[in-house]
Structure formats: C-alpha cells, structure tokens
C-alpha cells in the first residue's frame, strides 16, 4: 500500500512538471531568482513594507495632531505606534533632528523628520564579521576587485577601514563599497553596541579593549573627544593616504563628528582617489589643517554625485566637498553643499576651498564665512580650472580679504561657463587696493549672471574684471558695484527675453549652444534657473 502511494505521488509530480513544461513554464521559472516563488516572496515583502510605512504615517500624523504646536514628541509617537501595532512591536527613538522607528519582528526601520517626512525602509544589519571589510555578508572572500568590492556594513567596518589606511594600506586599484546608510548616533548602525573600545594614540585608531568602560559609540560621538578618525592623513603622506575608489552606493554617513588637529573630513588625505554616490551630515572640524565634508586634503581627487550637509570648520583651506586639491585633471561633478563652511585663517568655498580641474553641475546653499578669501563654489583656482553649470545661493562673507559667488581668486586660469549667483556677497576689514570682490569671478566668464547683493569695503564687480561674454546683472539688486566689459543691466529687461538670451549663446567654433551646458528656464524667483 505504501509502495503504491509513493508511485502515485511520484507520478503526480511528474505529471505536474510535464504540464508546466507544455504550458511553457520551466522549473527555473518557478524556483529561479526571478521565478514565480521568488517573485511571490518579493511581493510579500513589498506588501509588508507598504504596510509598515502606512503605520508610521498614521502614527506620525496622529502624534503631530495631538501636539498643540504640531511637533512630534518621542513618547507620543511611541504611544501612537503601540495603538497601531500593539505594545512592544515597535521602538521609536529620537536621534538629533529625526526619529528612528524600528519594527522589531521584520528588523526594518524608518526615519521621520521633524516635519513628518518619512524616509526608508532600512534593514538592521547583523554583520557576522564586524571590523573585517574583506568578508562579505554571506562569508564570501573579497579582494577589492570588480564584483568583489570590499564591503562596509557597520561603523565597526568604517573604523577598521580608517585604521587600515593609517597602517599603510592605500587600496590603490581597489574599490570599497558602503552597503547601507550609517548613523553614528544610532545603535542600529553598530554591529555590537556593547563592545568596549579605547583610542590607541600610537596607531591613531580605536581598538577593542575589554578593560575600557567606553563603547565605540560613546567614544566616537563624544563632543569632548576627537570623534571619528578621518580616513588617511594627507595627500602627501605615502604611509597614510587613500588611493582607491570609495562608492557610497547612494548611502549616507549621518551625524559624523570629527574634531582633529589633522586634516578633517570623512577622508583626511587622498591621492588619485575617486569618491562617488555619497552623502555626509554632522560636524567636521580641523583646528590646525585642511577641512572638507568629504575630503580635507586631496591630490587628483575626483568626486561624483556627492553631497555635504555637515557644518565644516578648518584653520587652513576649507570646502564643503573638499578642502584643498591643487592638482589638475581632477573632476568634481554633480555635487552640492548645504552645510555652513568656515575657515579661521585661509581660503574657503561652498564646494571646494582650493581646486584644479573641472567642476560641473554643482551648487551651494550653505553660508560661507571666514577671514580669508571666501566663495560660494570655489575659493581659489589653484591650477587651471573650468567651472560649468554651477550656482551659489548661500551668503558669502570675508572678514578681511575678498568674497565671490562662484570663484574669487584666480591663481591660474579659471573659465566660468553658464553659472549664476544669487547669494549675498559681503566683505569687511581695511581697504586693500589689490583685493577685489566679485559676484561671479574668473579669468574667462561666459553666459553668466549675478543678482546677489554686494556689500564691500573694497572694490567690487557685479560679475568680474577679466574677459566677459554675454553676462548680466541687475543694478537694482547688486548694490554698489563697478561694472565694465559690456555687462548688461537686465533690471528693465523682460525676464522671458533674458532666458532666451542665455539659451541663444553660441560658441565660436561651430556657432551652436555648447554641448553639456544646461538649458535655462524662468524660475519661481522671476530669474533664470537651470532646467
């Protein structure tokens, strides 16, 4: 009887498979990665995520509605979550200016800002090899090559990566990939929040120490300490600089805290490095060196699709993305800064303090202020530089030297194409004859405009004082500025006509609008912006 049943079941299975094959459905279509079973699992997960987001949205709206000021309080948000899911199913934690909502069973979490905007989902990562970026999540060996990029899953990994560079590994030719957003203030970004560490001054790194009373989180977020140790010391330090590719994988490093006498940033020193697809928030300070949101000091450092929202303060050259890189052939593309940038003694810029190469499709919204030469995009053209499709909206102030909207100091040839400034430009201090403040700046300035107000104790230009083609300003907005070189006042010009004039610019070679230049449209402020 058992034998007959077995044969019957086997026959049934074979019959089903034959019918599926006749119907054009293969076994791989059922069990493969994109098969019916796999897609069903994915659909289930997507449904769960949608349901979790809906729960967070409902709880957030109710928490804001129950507060007479429309604010979100941690206790109130948790209470509303408990009503939606049952007590103990979720955990709401306030971290800086946002809330972290964890669903304990699914191990997914979401971020809610003070305005009720929801971001996520994020997965809680259980790294079985924290502090070892050469082993993947499933135990696979990684060597930094394509398809086997080194992986960073937790803050322990990030610190181990920094330590390895301090010990002399430069990762030349290798790629390191950030696998998830890391938040220095969140317990969920650490693999083991209970492990204790100490700072080893000799190797300039945090190491596990069972005798210590401090966890890694406590050390790395202590505002009386040095915070995170930047990756690499200096572009010129052959024993401690990063020379590989760091791919942020469209993730963020949130709430980073750096307070060092060395070069400061997520990276302290890079050479021939590429950093891409990365965002930074927090506070970054160098009391003696260069400072930048992504990199303090670089040589031939290129950046793609990066942004900085951290406040950055340096003693020397300082920038939103990079502090100082004076070598040509580097590229800074599709980057922006919203953090406040300050330099105690030297040149600074919203995107770069000092740079050479190409800066394309970048913008600054943060305030830029210091005692040295200050600019919304680039403080100093340290080598030949070309700036295209950039704009500054942040206020720029120099307490002693010069200020500019796009670039202020041309130590080498600086070509500025298709850019605009609407930020206020202010300079203070004793009048010095050779110092000039500029709404745009540059050696060659093409198809640009400035409507930012200039307030200066020294000579200032609404655009610049070099070779200028098809550039404009509004005399009713820019203040007391000297204007030469046939710069046109558009205060009475129809704004749609103004847009048409910018879009009608042609180059000398083929009499066409230059390839790669962004097209203009009329913005909400009544002046042209990029499409």
Legacy VTK file of the C-alpha trace (Angstrom):
# vtk DataFile Version 3.0
C-alpha trace
ASCII
DATASET POLYDATA
POINTS 531 float
0.000 0.000 0.000
2.860 2.418 0.846
4.638 1.500 -2.384
1.536 2.164 -4.451
1.036 5.551 -2.727
4.659 6.513 -3.406
4.329 5.670 -7.063
1.095 7.634 -7.247
2.684 10.736 -5.710
5.758 10.460 -7.941
3.524 10.113 -10.969
1.551 13.159 -9.856
4.715 15.283 -9.507
5.995 14.177 -12.930
2.614 14.901 -14.457
2.558 18.414 -12.987
6.081 19.122 -14.289
5.141 17.863 -17.773
2.018 20.035 -17.784
4.043 23.075 -16.732
6.626 22.419 -19.436
3.866 22.011 -22.020
2.476 25.325 -20.784
5.862 26.896 -21.426
6.857 27.219 -17.784
10.279 25.842 -16.810
11.491 24.727 -13.415
13.807 27.768 -13.275
10.800 29.979 -13.931
9.325 28.598 -10.749
12.313 28.350 -8.441
14.847 30.750 -10.032
15.843 34.108 -8.609
13.185 35.815 -10.760
10.838 32.836 -10.696
7.268 32.567 -9.514
8.239 31.615 -5.962
10.889 34.340 -5.773
8.526 36.972 -7.125
5.855 35.862 -4.666
8.334 36.338 -1.813
9.309 39.746 -3.129
5.658 40.758 -3.471
5.039 39.677 0.118
7.989 41.753 1.352
6.848 44.796 -0.634
3.376 44.440 0.900
4.881 44.258 4.391
6.994 47.370 3.758
3.996 49.289 2.401
2.003 48.283 5.486
4.817 49.372 7.837
5.123 52.727 6.086
1.377 53.245 6.395
1.590 52.508 10.131
4.422 55.029 10.544
2.496 57.640 8.542
-0.668 57.201 10.611
1.226 57.323 13.909
3.202 60.390 12.807
0.122 62.319 11.693
-1.676 61.484 14.953
1.368 62.427 17.069
1.637 65.807 15.336
-2.116 66.372 15.639
-2.034 65.720 19.384
0.634 68.402 19.933
-0.676 71.969 20.086
2.422 73.196 18.248
2.313 70.432 15.643
5.579 68.963 16.926
6.467 65.295 17.243
7.463 64.002 20.671
9.099 60.619 21.184
6.652 59.407 23.834
3.632 60.478 21.798
4.930 58.839 18.635
5.596 55.593 20.529
2.101 55.684 22.015
0.524 56.020 18.573
2.707 53.246 17.166
1.614 50.961 20.015
-2.021 51.667 19.121
-1.368 50.654 15.522
0.790 47.556 16.116
0.379 46.512 19.708
2.710 47.316 22.583
6.294 46.144 22.218
6.178 45.581 18.451
7.969 48.832 17.570
10.570 51.154 19.068
10.696 54.915 18.409
13.989 56.667 19.198
14.788 60.371 18.843
18.215 60.969 17.250
19.282 64.560 16.581
16.565 66.070 14.345
14.756 62.870 13.394
13.065 59.799 14.802
14.021 56.201 14.134
11.085 53.778 14.056
12.107 50.109 14.343
9.796 47.180 13.600
11.273 44.502 15.812
9.986 41.396 14.030
10.941 42.391 10.466
14.105 44.194 11.644
13.333 47.121 9.363
13.352 50.758 10.389
12.221 54.122 9.044
13.285 57.714 9.647
10.834 60.505 10.428
11.997 64.123 10.407
10.574 66.970 12.488
8.180 67.891 9.657
6.738 64.395 9.478
8.535 63.345 6.290
9.279 59.620 6.207
12.416 58.077 4.741
13.274 54.434 4.328
12.985 51.463 4.616
16.331 50.419 6.125
17.296 46.948 7.274
19.015 46.208 10.562
22.290 44.608 9.536
23.667 41.669 11.504
27.311 41.656 10.432
28.946 38.381 11.458
32.406 39.796 10.781
32.385 43.366 12.120
35.665 45.154 11.586
36.625 42.970 8.606
35.750 44.510 5.226
37.369 41.580 3.359
34.485 39.230 4.204
31.024 39.648 2.704
27.697 39.246 4.457
27.484 35.599 3.397
31.094 34.816 4.279
32.472 35.273 0.762
36.059 36.487 0.419
36.500 39.983 -1.021
39.625 41.431 -2.608
38.502 44.887 -3.798
38.205 43.922 -7.460
35.116 44.365 -9.632
32.347 42.149 -8.296
34.350 41.537 -5.125
34.482 45.071 -3.754
35.349 45.446 -0.080
32.141 45.989 1.906
31.259 48.307 4.803
28.141 47.250 6.686
28.564 48.881 10.095
30.522 51.586 11.883
32.988 48.994 13.161
33.785 48.297 9.496
34.215 52.005 8.751
36.610 52.417 11.688
38.563 49.310 10.652
38.864 50.753 7.138
40.243 54.011 8.586
42.666 52.044 10.769
43.970 50.046 7.812
44.771 53.238 5.883
46.544 54.662 8.951
48.629 51.466 8.998
49.744 51.933 5.384
47.228 50.180 3.112
46.358 52.656 0.338
43.843 50.477 -1.612
45.321 51.570 -4.935
43.204 49.958 -7.676
40.635 48.670 -5.171
37.008 49.627 -4.582
35.317 49.928 -1.193
31.536 49.972 -1.175
29.289 51.361 1.571
26.454 48.841 1.764
23.982 50.799 3.908
23.417 54.206 5.471
25.336 54.560 8.741
24.241 56.852 11.560
26.864 57.495 14.241
24.147 58.330 16.777
22.071 55.198 16.144
22.598 51.914 17.977
21.384 50.147 14.830
24.488 51.214 12.863
26.831 49.330 15.217
27.254 45.575 14.987
27.747 45.141 18.746
26.805 48.213 20.746
28.057 46.639 23.990
31.714 46.059 22.997
34.171 48.387 24.727
36.982 50.253 22.951
39.851 52.615 23.594
41.740 55.105 21.455
45.281 53.975 20.622
47.308 57.124 20.028
50.291 55.244 18.554
48.339 53.771 15.637
45.733 56.578 15.623
42.770 54.205 15.791
40.044 52.797 18.028
40.664 49.218 19.148
38.689 46.707 21.219
39.666 46.804 24.887
37.787 44.742 27.467
39.219 46.846 30.301
37.692 50.048 28.925
34.428 51.451 30.229
33.553 53.168 26.928
31.736 51.698 23.940
32.733 52.667 20.400
29.610 54.801 20.097
30.413 56.666 23.319
33.968 57.391 22.154
33.167 58.322 18.587
30.292 60.696 19.421
31.864 62.347 22.483
31.999 66.077 21.686
34.819 66.455 24.200
36.883 63.924 22.256
38.290 63.612 18.739
35.311 61.755 17.248
35.740 59.713 14.096
39.312 59.389 12.837
39.381 60.525 9.181
40.475 58.001 6.568
44.049 58.936 5.646
46.230 61.744 6.985
47.374 63.762 3.965
47.596 63.555 0.185
51.388 63.719 0.534
51.676 61.102 3.278
52.622 57.951 1.354
52.172 55.874 4.505
48.658 57.061 5.307
46.561 58.120 2.308
43.696 56.564 0.383
44.246 55.904 -3.345
41.315 53.711 -4.314
37.641 54.169 -5.194
35.052 54.660 -2.484
31.489 54.037 -3.663
28.880 55.293 -1.230
26.278 53.289 -3.153
23.826 56.225 -2.719
24.011 55.920 1.067
24.767 58.474 3.778
27.189 58.725 6.648
24.986 60.572 9.122
25.875 62.608 12.209
29.616 62.196 11.821
31.663 64.076 14.422
35.294 64.934 13.691
37.465 67.184 15.867
41.132 66.815 14.983
44.360 68.764 14.606
44.961 66.878 11.349
43.155 67.209 8.021
39.459 66.685 8.604
36.584 65.103 6.684
35.305 61.590 6.231
38.647 61.316 4.434
41.654 63.216 5.732
44.048 62.549 2.842
43.517 61.064 -0.620
45.679 60.758 -3.746
44.406 59.751 -7.212
41.230 58.665 -5.444
37.627 58.596 -6.659
34.737 59.123 -4.259
31.176 58.828 -5.520
27.497 58.403 -4.628
27.923 59.548 -1.025
26.261 61.944 1.419
27.581 63.346 4.719
25.842 65.016 7.670
27.215 66.115 11.053
30.048 68.371 12.248
33.639 68.336 10.974
36.469 70.426 12.441
40.207 70.697 11.924
41.904 73.013 14.411
45.232 73.020 12.519
44.745 71.658 8.990
42.562 71.448 5.882
38.886 70.535 6.187
36.163 69.306 3.826
32.859 67.483 4.154
34.069 64.535 2.093
37.851 65.091 1.979
40.144 67.519 3.763
43.217 67.200 1.533
43.473 65.551 -1.868
45.715 65.224 -4.908
43.991 64.396 -8.209
40.893 63.619 -6.147
37.649 63.250 -8.152
34.111 63.370 -6.792
30.866 62.274 -8.453
27.323 62.542 -7.069
28.369 63.570 -3.563
26.786 65.990 -1.132
27.646 67.505 2.198
25.168 68.690 4.817
27.697 68.800 7.647
28.994 72.021 9.147
32.685 72.209 8.252
35.308 74.296 10.058
39.009 74.424 9.284
42.003 76.521 10.185
43.508 76.271 6.695
41.819 75.856 3.285
38.277 74.589 3.753
35.414 73.464 1.492
32.010 71.811 1.529
33.093 68.799 -0.527
36.908 69.116 -0.469
39.262 71.491 1.318
42.393 71.572 -0.855
43.438 69.842 -4.087
45.797 71.823 -6.290
46.455 69.212 -8.988
44.910 69.363 -12.454
42.812 66.728 -14.249
40.574 66.096 -11.251
36.785 66.199 -11.674
34.115 67.428 -9.273
30.700 66.647 -10.765
27.057 66.596 -9.652
27.829 67.621 -6.064
26.176 70.053 -3.656
26.635 71.550 -0.211
24.058 72.807 2.277
26.302 72.908 5.367
27.836 76.069 6.819
31.523 76.429 5.900
34.043 78.381 7.999
37.799 78.865 7.859
39.700 80.535 10.650
42.639 81.776 8.603
42.528 80.775 4.939
40.645 80.379 1.652
37.297 78.614 1.624
34.468 77.668 -0.732
30.997 76.144 -0.567
32.111 73.281 -2.814
35.928 73.475 -2.749
38.385 75.700 -0.928
41.157 75.275 -3.496
40.910 73.063 -6.575
42.175 72.474 -10.109
40.422 70.567 -12.883
36.747 70.557 -13.818
33.808 71.489 -11.594
30.474 70.681 -13.250
26.814 70.700 -12.230
27.449 71.728 -8.614
25.679 74.137 -6.293
25.952 75.615 -2.822
23.131 76.602 -0.462
25.196 76.868 2.729
26.644 80.009 4.268
30.363 80.523 3.674
32.269 82.731 6.117
35.883 83.247 7.102
38.736 85.666 7.475
40.315 84.646 4.143
39.099 84.658 0.532
35.582 83.232 0.518
33.414 81.961 -2.352
30.152 80.118 -2.912
31.630 77.466 -5.211
35.457 77.706 -5.412
37.657 79.835 -3.184
40.843 79.595 -5.249
41.716 78.257 -8.688
44.960 76.618 -7.570
45.591 75.304 -11.105
43.773 75.596 -14.405
40.076 75.135 -13.672
36.838 75.060 -15.658
33.538 75.645 -13.842
30.324 74.838 -15.749
26.608 74.742 -14.839
27.111 75.833 -11.223
25.254 78.251 -8.963
25.524 79.721 -5.492
22.577 80.652 -3.313
24.359 80.833 0.048
25.539 84.041 1.711
29.295 84.555 1.396
31.351 86.707 3.767
35.030 87.524 4.171
36.075 89.388 7.296
39.460 90.502 5.941
40.016 89.591 2.279
37.802 89.094 -0.795
34.484 87.342 -1.444
32.801 85.936 -4.541
29.781 83.992 -5.683
31.408 81.400 -7.972
35.194 81.904 -7.739
37.149 84.704 -6.088
40.898 84.049 -6.557
42.437 83.078 -9.920
45.944 81.855 -9.126
45.693 80.111 -12.515
43.360 80.338 -15.499
39.731 79.977 -14.414
36.979 79.614 -17.037
33.434 80.018 -15.750
30.625 78.884 -18.082
26.852 79.003 -17.685
26.765 79.882 -13.981
24.849 82.262 -11.738
24.984 83.729 -8.254
22.022 84.905 -6.177
23.728 84.817 -2.764
24.716 87.974 -0.886
28.441 88.811 -1.019
29.930 90.735 1.921
33.483 91.864 2.685
34.741 93.672 5.748
38.080 94.979 7.006
40.636 97.533 5.890
40.602 98.582 2.245
43.449 96.883 0.321
43.910 98.116 -3.245
44.673 94.782 -4.912
41.755 92.894 -3.310
38.558 92.713 -5.362
35.206 91.073 -4.577
33.140 89.598 -7.420
29.647 88.331 -7.996
30.953 85.627 -10.345
34.748 85.890 -10.814
37.025 84.053 -13.225
39.566 84.696 -15.978
37.020 83.952 -18.723
33.325 84.316 -17.838
30.716 83.158 -20.370
26.901 83.224 -20.263
26.551 84.033 -16.565
24.574 86.408 -14.393
24.631 87.789 -10.862
21.800 89.289 -8.823
23.433 88.754 -5.413
23.873 91.903 -3.368
27.454 93.092 -2.859
28.407 94.956 0.316
32.104 95.665 0.426
34.752 97.875 1.992
36.829 97.392 -1.187
36.394 97.483 -4.963
33.809 95.019 -6.211
32.376 93.850 -9.513
28.885 92.536 -10.190
30.412 89.889 -12.490
34.210 90.071 -12.651
37.104 92.076 -14.025
38.526 89.835 -16.765
37.271 88.588 -20.192
33.477 88.508 -20.160
30.970 87.291 -22.792
27.170 87.508 -22.640
26.931 88.232 -18.904
24.283 90.158 -16.979
23.459 91.780 -13.664
20.550 93.617 -12.055
21.565 97.089 -10.908
18.587 97.308 -8.541
19.797 94.260 -6.573
23.573 94.028 -6.602
24.348 97.204 -4.647
27.301 99.491 -5.247
29.442 97.663 -7.818
31.716 98.684 -10.664
30.801 97.120 -13.979
32.860 97.128 -17.179
33.466 94.920 -20.217
29.980 95.389 -21.671
27.997 93.691 -18.875
24.306 94.323 -19.466
21.897 95.557 -16.810
18.725 93.460 -17.054
16.722 95.307 -14.394
14.277 96.521 -17.057
14.592 93.574 -19.424
11.644 91.191 -19.844
12.603 88.066 -17.912
11.475 85.663 -20.645
13.688 87.575 -23.052
16.501 87.217 -20.512
16.044 83.418 -20.576
16.067 83.438 -24.372
19.335 85.383 -24.469
21.059 82.878 -22.198
19.759 79.954 -24.269
20.832 81.699 -27.501
24.534 81.797 -26.572
26.752 80.177 -29.208
30.390 79.151 -29.134
32.949 80.493 -31.587
33.804 77.106 -33.126
30.515 75.924 -34.639
28.134 78.722 -33.653
25.974 76.375 -31.563
24.891 76.246 -27.953
27.750 74.371 -26.242
27.291 70.644 -25.671
26.964 69.827 -21.971
25.670 73.257 -20.978
22.357 73.156 -19.170
19.294 74.808 -20.706
17.694 77.722 -18.857
14.100 78.326 -17.826
12.333 81.024 -15.804
12.425 80.203 -12.092
9.920 80.913 -9.348
12.014 83.893 -8.213
11.487 85.544 -11.601
15.056 84.919 -12.782
16.568 82.153 -14.922
17.437 78.787 -13.387
18.579 75.507 -14.923
16.047 73.086 -16.353
LINES 1 532
531 0 1 2 3 4 5 6 7 8 9 10 11 12 13 14 15 16 17 18 19 20 21 22 23 24 25 26 27 28 29 30 31 32 33 34 35 36 37 38 39 40 41 42 43 44 45 46 47 48 49 50 51 52 53 54 55 56 57 58 59 60 61 62 63 64 65 66 67 68 69 70 71 72 73 74 75 76 77 78 79 80 81 82 83 84 85 86 87 88 89 90 91 92 93 94 95 96 97 98 99 100 101 102 103 104 105 106 107 108 109 110 111 112 113 114 115 116 117 118 119 120 121 122 123 124 125 126 127 128 129 130 131 132 133 134 135 136 137 138 139 140 141 142 143 144 145 146 147 148 149 150 151 152 153 154 155 156 157 158 159 160 161 162 163 164 165 166 167 168 169 170 171 172 173 174 175 176 177 178 179 180 181 182 183 184 185 186 187 188 189 190 191 192 193 194 195 196 197 198 199 200 201 202 203 204 205 206 207 208 209 210 211 212 213 214 215 216 217 218 219 220 221 222 223 224 225 226 227 228 229 230 231 232 233 234 235 236 237 238 239 240 241 242 243 244 245 246 247 248 249 250 251 252 253 254 255 256 257 258 259 260 261 262 263 264 265 266 267 268 269 270 271 272 273 274 275 276 277 278 279 280 281 282 283 284 285 286 287 288 289 290 291 292 293 294 295 296 297 298 299 300 301 302 303 304 305 306 307 308 309 310 311 312 313 314 315 316 317 318 319 320 321 322 323 324 325 326 327 328 329 330 331 332 333 334 335 336 337 338 339 340 341 342 343 344 345 346 347 348 349 350 351 352 353 354 355 356 357 358 359 360 361 362 363 364 365 366 367 368 369 370 371 372 373 374 375 376 377 378 379 380 381 382 383 384 385 386 387 388 389 390 391 392 393 394 395 396 397 398 399 400 401 402 403 404 405 406 407 408 409 410 411 412 413 414 415 416 417 418 419 420 421 422 423 424 425 426 427 428 429 430 431 432 433 434 435 436 437 438 439 440 441 442 443 444 445 446 447 448 449 450 451 452 453 454 455 456 457 458 459 460 461 462 463 464 465 466 467 468 469 470 471 472 473 474 475 476 477 478 479 480 481 482 483 484 485 486 487 488 489 490 491 492 493 494 495 496 497 498 499 500 501 502 503 504 505 506 507 508 509 510 511 512 513 514 515 516 517 518 519 520 521 522 523 524 525 526 527 528 529 530
